[in-house]
């Protein structure tokens, strides 16, 4: 924390000159505070796609589902471009759409044209017009530059730096994807941002030919989910603060702008057809979700007997999930992870190898496979897998530490020392991993990284 506090004056000195000229909201034409130019905004989004995909379980492994969401999204994007203000000079970014493999009910966008929807929220939508309304909402966040607008505000008041004081589950996310990726994933929008995205999201979907009440039905669904969970907030509403009764004001917009106008497409049959694979796989993921809950309880328990019992129960559920959908790599990763924590490394390697055979380019198969190989003292295999994982998510501190250990075991002392030092610096010299890196560097005869 001390290092970051010392960096604050430098950070503010660097960004304050950029604030002197306000930028134009490409949708409303109003002046907004944004310290990012378009090139920097695009780079920010591009660099964090892979880390966030990794954090959310990877891409859903059905290409037809991915292509379907992309087709609908591109229609909405093209409709949205017709509403942009020319003086804003919004660039001709290529928009990308991703279905990520998590049961969370969420959708969000990164700066630069990256839009994500989760398997969980896809399962709750009923037709293509609802998907279009949801994507329209997220596309508006990109066109309106809401992400970098909020990050600009956070930077200037140093809110972003407060993340390092977080603990528990929040820091687990930081340890995997790094601070900037975690900030983007946790981004919250203002009431004005949300209302603008609701309003224009409806317009974009309607202009693309979809029934404008699709976004209203999405909001109703989110209300239903809230009631189902006893008032618990879906992830979508956690990252998109509710600015009041959205169903009501969207209903008024519908009456005002679309009453009696034309015929619009709903696409219930098309949506049902597109989700055949995902809905068939859901029972397996229900089992995996139950396994995740048990594994989480196990890792939080200080009782070794309880820990082992819950991990074995989780393992049984993961194996049942694999038996139902053996073609999904992440389910094999789940099995490997439970076996890893149980210390059954040879069995974990078998599951890791199956995951890698199905998705050799994915982060989690490589990361978990590298961790398992490390415990089996298979240094070269571990290093190779972890190197690949870090090419996908270069800012993963946990990945850095494991790779340092793999190099260390292989006798690659210079490489090991470099990665121990990089890991130590990434953790700002704080925490158990940083302490372990420091101790190992000193044991290797390297300079003490705590001495500057």
VOGU-3710 file (C-alpha; in Angstrom, 3 decimals, decimal comma):
1> xxxxxxxxxx> 0,000/0,000/0,000  2,868/2,384/0,807  4,307/1,971/-2,679  0,966/2,818/-4,242  0,469/5,839/-2,003  3,838/7,156/-3,091  2,747/6,678/-6,705  -0,444/8,726/-6,351  1,112/12,164/-7,034  2,862/10,768/-10,118
11> xxxxxxxxxx> -0,361/9,178/-11,371  -2,357/12,358/-10,878  0,368/14,465/-12,486  0,232/12,177/-15,521  -3,526/12,300/-16,011  -4,480/15,824/-15,028  -3,255/17,429/-18,292  -5,574/15,084/-20,203  -8,623/16,370/-18,348  -8,320/19,929/-19,585
21> xxxxxxxxxx> -10,295/19,106/-22,737  -13,621/17,331/-22,204  -14,726/14,778/-24,767  -18,037/14,336/-26,556  -20,446/11,527/-25,732  -20,935/9,830/-29,138  -24,616/9,183/-28,381  -25,860/12,361/-26,712  -23,359/14,925/-27,944  -22,844/16,123/-24,376
31> xxxxxxxxxx> -19,403/16,878/-22,925  -18,018/14,182/-20,649  -14,933/13,729/-18,486  -12,711/11,029/-19,990  -8,924/10,906/-19,657  -8,642/8,147/-22,290  -8,309/8,797/-25,994  -9,816/6,221/-28,352  -6,531/4,368/-28,921  -5,881/4,014/-25,185
41> xxxxxxxxxx> -9,466/2,911/-24,607  -9,183/0,210/-27,256  -5,878/-1,010/-25,848  -7,326/-1,163/-22,332  -10,168/-3,394/-23,462  -8,081/-5,570/-25,770  -5,479/-6,332/-23,106  -8,063/-7,525/-20,593  -10,245/-9,785/-22,727  -8,274/-12,962/-22,082
51> xxxxxxxxxx> -7,839/-12,378/-18,327  -11,561/-11,821/-17,873  -12,505/-14,777/-20,078  -10,208/-16,877/-17,885  -11,696/-15,533/-14,654  -15,182/-16,484/-15,870  -14,465/-20,091/-16,820  -13,422/-19,643/-20,438  -15,636/-19,472/-23,499  -18,678/-21,706/-23,710
61> xxxxxxxxxx> -17,392/-24,606/-25,873  -20,075/-24,661/-28,568  -19,086/-22,692/-31,651  -22,659/-22,486/-32,969  -23,774/-20,741/-29,759  -20,901/-18,261/-30,010  -21,664/-17,545/-33,657  -25,361/-17,058/-32,943  -24,752/-14,437/-30,250  -22,232/-12,708/-32,500
71> xxxxxxxxxx> -24,764/-12,508/-35,372  -27,392/-10,919/-33,176  -24,818/-8,595/-31,631  -23,503/-7,389/-34,978  -27,048/-6,463/-36,070  -27,441/-4,369/-32,946  -24,031/-2,740/-33,422  -24,819/-1,707/-36,990  -28,118/-0,259/-35,861  -26,322/1,613/-33,111
81> xxxxxxxxxx> -23,767/3,146/-35,439  -26,556/5,017/-37,206  -27,228/6,953/-33,986  -23,673/8,146/-33,323  -22,817/11,834/-33,344  -20,382/12,612/-36,134  -18,486/15,224/-34,147  -17,465/12,582/-31,638  -15,525/10,777/-34,400  -16,167/7,364/-32,869
91> xxxxxxxxxx> -13,746/4,885/-34,515  -14,816/1,959/-36,659  -14,034/-0,618/-33,994  -14,726/-4,266/-34,632  -17,119/-5,427/-31,917  -16,600/-8,883/-30,429  -19,150/-10,930/-28,499  -18,289/-13,696/-26,047  -20,434/-16,299/-24,287  -18,496/-17,147/-21,127
101> xxxxxxxxxx> -18,926/-20,433/-19,328  -20,201/-19,441/-15,905  -23,548/-19,865/-14,173  -23,507/-16,265/-12,975  -26,404/-14,236/-14,329  -24,531/-11,377/-15,915  -23,622/-9,416/-19,015  -21,071/-6,630/-19,332  -18,845/-4,795/-21,776  -15,197/-3,790/-21,863
111> xxxxxxxxxx> -13,997/-0,580/-23,490  -13,056/-0,966/-27,120  -15,963/-3,123/-28,285  -15,924/-6,336/-26,220  -19,301/-7,598/-24,983  -19,758/-10,613/-22,700  -22,833/-12,634/-21,793  -22,761/-15,557/-19,397  -24,169/-19,030/-19,821  -26,267/-18,266/-16,741
121> xxxxxxxxxx> -28,068/-15,298/-18,239  -28,460/-17,001/-21,619  -30,356/-19,789/-19,875  -32,832/-17,261/-18,456  -33,670/-15,409/-21,684  -36,706/-16,533/-23,659  -36,231/-15,218/-27,183  -33,931/-13,384/-29,566  -35,514/-9,985/-28,897  -34,507/-10,283/-25,239
131> xxxxxxxxxx> -30,943/-11,152/-26,257  -30,929/-8,173/-28,652  -32,194/-5,856/-25,919  -29,535/-7,113/-23,502  -26,774/-6,740/-26,098  -28,124/-3,317/-27,037  -27,731/-2,247/-23,430  -24,111/-3,420/-23,343  -23,259/-2,040/-26,790  -24,501/1,337/-25,561
141> xxxxxxxxxx> -21,994/1,209/-22,702  -19,267/0,882/-25,350  -20,598/3,573/-27,698  -21,204/5,888/-24,743  -17,669/5,171/-23,448  -19,116/4,609/-19,991  -16,356/2,260/-18,883  -13,483/4,680/-19,385  -15,642/7,547/-18,157  -16,125/5,757/-14,858
151> xxxxxxxxxx> -12,475/4,700/-14,697  -11,464/8,313/-15,330  -13,540/9,451/-12,379  -12,171/6,645/-10,215  -8,593/7,479/-11,160  -8,973/11,140/-10,337  -10,379/10,462/-6,890  -8,085/7,463/-6,333  -10,947/4,996/-5,907  -9,197/2,472/-8,103
161> xxxxxxxxxx> -6,298/2,296/-5,663  -8,644/1,220/-2,877  -8,863/-2,237/-4,443  -5,553/-3,209/-2,893  -7,175/-2,979/0,530  -9,677/-5,680/-0,410  -9,474/-9,137/1,097  -10,949/-12,604/0,711  -12,703/-13,450/-2,544  -11,962/-10,050/-4,070
171> xxxxxxxxxx> -8,216/-10,584/-3,731  -8,552/-14,039/-5,263  -9,750/-12,325/-8,424  -6,846/-9,877/-8,318  -4,391/-12,744/-7,832  -5,627/-14,388/-11,009  -6,245/-11,544/-13,449  -4,398/-8,573/-11,972  -5,626/-5,234/-10,640  -6,763/-3,567/-13,884
181> xxxxxxxxxx> -8,678/-6,624/-15,058  -10,378/-6,888/-11,682  -11,314/-3,188/-11,803  -12,904/-3,655/-15,223  -14,753/-6,787/-14,139  -16,063/-5,020/-11,019  -16,948/-1,781/-12,789  -20,159/-0,062/-11,680  -21,964/2,558/-13,720  -23,755/5,736/-12,713
191> xxxxxxxxxx> -27,522/6,182/-12,836  -27,129/8,345/-15,936  -24,964/5,707/-17,638  -27,538/3,024/-16,892  -30,504/5,028/-18,067  -28,685/5,969/-21,265  -27,867/2,307/-21,896  -31,445/1,229/-21,234  -32,840/3,953/-23,492  -30,484/3,520/-26,423
201> xxxxxxxxxx> -30,341/-0,252/-25,982  -34,062/-0,394/-26,664  -33,650/1,884/-29,694  -30,760/-0,110/-31,146  -32,611/-3,411/-30,815  -35,754/-1,932/-32,385  -33,776/-0,389/-35,223  -32,233/-3,818/-35,838  -35,776/-5,177/-36,240  -36,334/-6,674/-32,780
211> xxxxxxxxxx> -39,323/-6,024/-30,567  -38,372/-3,092/-28,333  -39,881/-4,675/-25,232  -37,073/-7,269/-25,179  -35,007/-5,204/-22,730  -38,097/-4,753/-20,518  -38,544/-8,511/-20,353  -34,881/-8,857/-19,360  -35,433/-6,486/-16,452  -38,515/-8,435/-15,375
221> xxxxxxxxxx> -36,487/-11,634/-15,484  -33,834/-10,077/-13,239  -36,526/-9,077/-10,772  -37,795/-12,664/-10,773  -34,292/-13,984/-10,089  -33,967/-11,562/-7,180  -37,181/-12,884/-5,640  -36,131/-16,488/-6,252  -33,000/-15,929/-4,208  -34,752/-14,255/-1,307
231> xxxxxxxxxx> -33,790/-10,751/-2,318  -30,221/-11,597/-3,323  -29,023/-9,462/-6,201  -28,086/-11,076/-9,537  -24,536/-10,268/-10,652  -25,937/-8,110/-13,467  -27,570/-5,763/-10,969  -24,442/-5,771/-8,799  -22,350/-4,324/-11,619  -25,249/-2,337/-13,088
241> xxxxxxxxxx> -26,768/-0,459/-10,128  -30,543/-0,255/-10,420  -31,453/3,410/-11,072  -35,012/3,005/-9,877  -37,933/1,265/-11,521  -36,431/0,484/-14,912  -39,446/-1,469/-16,077  -41,633/1,595/-15,545  -39,530/4,140/-17,399  -38,760/1,704/-20,208
251> xxxxxxxxxx> -42,488/1,037/-20,466  -43,102/4,749/-20,856  -40,439/4,904/-23,556  -42,071/1,980/-25,349  -45,451/3,739/-25,330  -43,974/7,020/-26,501  -41,624/5,831/-29,234  -43,060/2,566/-30,545  -46,820/2,599/-30,000  -48,512/1,040/-33,018
261> xxxxxxxxxx> -45,365/1,179/-35,151  -44,522/-1,716/-37,479  -43,978/-5,377/-36,818  -40,998/-6,537/-34,849  -39,183/-9,840/-34,603  -39,192/-11,866/-31,375  -37,410/-15,032/-32,486  -38,519/-17,476/-29,810  -38,094/-20,510/-32,086  -34,699/-19,268/-33,291
271> xxxxxxxxxx> -33,506/-18,719/-29,728  -34,718/-22,131/-28,592  -32,891/-23,758/-31,498  -29,679/-21,847/-30,767  -29,662/-22,956/-27,128  -30,167/-26,685/-27,689  -26,578/-27,565/-26,743  -26,428/-25,199/-23,764  -29,698/-26,383/-22,283  -28,704/-30,015/-22,765
281> xxxxxxxxxx> -25,469/-29,332/-20,880  -27,088/-27,477/-17,993  -27,746/-30,540/-15,782  -24,012/-31,250/-15,828  -23,270/-27,665/-14,825  -25,860/-27,846/-12,049  -23,836/-30,737/-10,624  -20,598/-28,774/-11,072  -22,086/-25,741/-9,320  -22,985/-27,912/-6,346
291> xxxxxxxxxx> -19,436/-29,256/-6,406  -18,062/-25,703/-6,454  -20,084/-24,814/-3,378  -18,726/-27,832/-1,485  -15,162/-27,193/-2,654  -15,441/-23,595/-1,481  -16,604/-24,743/1,942  -13,761/-27,250/2,066  -11,063/-24,704/1,313  -12,410/-22,364/3,978
301> xxxxxxxxxx> -12,442/-25,065/6,660  -9,565/-25,370/9,110  -10,650/-28,906/10,062  -8,639/-31,353/7,947  -11,274/-34,067/8,243  -14,106/-31,765/7,162  -11,966/-30,406/4,368  -11,217/-33,875/2,996  -14,831/-35,011/3,306  -16,224/-31,996/1,442
311> xxxxxxxxxx> -13,575/-32,222/-1,273  -14,449/-35,869/-1,852  -18,136/-34,959/-2,077  -17,280/-32,208/-4,548  -15,143/-34,644/-6,548  -18,048/-37,083/-6,795  -20,315/-34,337/-8,179  -17,637/-33,208/-10,650  -17,229/-36,781/-11,883  -20,981/-37,072/-12,365
321> xxxxxxxxxx> -20,873/-33,863/-14,391  -18,064/-35,228/-16,578  -20,012/-38,427/-17,149  -22,854/-36,333/-18,533  -20,723/-33,986/-20,694  -17,280/-35,454/-21,218  -16,708/-33,046/-24,133  -16,494/-29,940/-21,892  -12,921/-29,234/-20,826  -13,761/-27,101/-17,800
331> xxxxxxxxxx> -15,582/-30,027/-16,169  -12,386/-32,098/-16,393  -10,531/-29,112/-14,892  -12,938/-29,238/-11,950  -12,127/-32,906/-11,384  -8,394/-32,189/-11,644  -8,659/-29,355/-9,144  -10,477/-31,454/-6,536  -7,928/-34,250/-6,950  -5,119/-31,683/-6,682
341> xxxxxxxxxx> -6,380/-30,436/-3,316  -6,800/-34,032/-2,163  -3,154/-34,685/-3,023  -4,002/-37,309/-5,651  -1,705/-35,857/-8,288  -1,426/-38,810/-10,679  -5,212/-38,951/-11,037  -5,296/-35,169/-11,357  -2,845/-35,422/-14,253  -5,202/-37,792/-16,082
351> xxxxxxxxxx> -8,045/-35,284/-15,819  -5,776/-32,382/-16,748  -4,622/-34,234/-19,845  -8,252/-34,787/-20,882  -8,988/-31,086/-20,423  -5,932/-30,132/-22,473  -6,904/-32,562/-25,228  -10,275/-30,829/-25,481  -9,025/-27,260/-25,073  -5,286/-26,972/-25,365
361> xxxxxxxxxx> -5,537/-23,241/-25,994  -7,608/-22,441/-22,911  -6,240/-20,793/-19,793  -7,691/-23,111/-17,153  -6,570/-26,425/-18,677  -3,039/-25,023/-19,016  -2,991/-23,361/-15,598  -4,397/-26,365/-13,728  -2,290/-28,765/-15,778  0,806/-26,755/-14,921
371> xxxxxxxxxx> -0,028/-26,781/-11,217  -0,598/-30,542/-11,254  2,631/-31,254/-13,156  4,497/-29,105/-10,647  3,306/-31,304/-7,766  4,428/-34,364/-9,730  7,898/-32,802/-10,151  7,419/-32,876/-13,903  9,225/-29,561/-14,232  9,467/-29,263/-18,017
381> xxxxxxxxxx> 5,791/-30,125/-18,581  4,744/-27,754/-15,818  6,802/-24,899/-17,252  5,460/-25,453/-20,761  1,834/-25,413/-19,614  2,299/-22,402/-17,358  4,155/-20,481/-20,048  1,125/-20,941/-22,267  -1,243/-19,888/-19,477  0,772/-16,709/-18,950
391> xxxxxxxxxx> 0,738/-15,913/-22,648  -3,050/-15,828/-22,319  -3,127/-13,979/-18,988  0,258/-12,253/-18,625  -0,718/-10,479/-15,405  -1,622/-13,571/-13,364  0,449/-13,367/-10,155  -0,466/-16,929/-9,188  0,678/-18,151/-12,592  3,948/-16,260/-12,209
401> xxxxxxxxxx> 4,650/-17,904/-8,866  3,944/-21,404/-10,144  6,153/-20,813/-13,184  8,986/-19,602/-10,944  8,711/-22,849/-8,986  8,716/-24,916/-12,187  11,875/-23,201/-13,411  13,385/-23,616/-9,949  12,731/-27,350/-9,962  14,195/-27,668/-13,449
411> xxxxxxxxxx> 17,416/-25,970/-12,331  16,813/-22,920/-14,506  18,050/-20,627/-11,756  18,181/-17,372/-13,693  14,643/-17,822/-15,017  13,375/-18,879/-11,597  14,935/-15,851/-9,914  13,466/-13,498/-12,510  9,958/-14,857/-12,001  10,236/-14,954/-8,191
421> xxxxxxxxxx> 11,239/-11,291/-8,330  8,436/-10,423/-10,744  5,903/-12,198/-8,529  7,218/-10,407/-5,444  6,901/-7,037/-7,173  3,422/-7,839/-8,477  2,224/-8,551/-4,944  3,895/-5,310/-3,781  5,985/-7,395/-1,370  2,915/-8,247/0,714
431> xxxxxxxxxx> 1,310/-11,557/1,632  2,374/-15,182/1,956  3,350/-15,630/-1,700  5,520/-12,509/-1,666  7,168/-13,710/1,557  7,860/-17,122/-0,021  9,379/-15,486/-3,101  11,618/-13,300/-0,984  12,786/-16,234/1,129  13,602/-18,321/-1,935
441> xxxxxxxxxx> 15,484/-15,467/-3,636  17,639/-14,981/-0,554  18,260/-18,748/-0,332  19,368/-18,707/-3,975  21,929/-16,009/-3,178  19,956/-13,302/-4,974  19,642/-9,748/-3,630  16,900/-9,219/-1,059  13,976/-7,734/-3,047  12,749/-5,904/0,073
451> xx> 15,926/-3,807/0,070  15,548/-1,036/-2,473
//
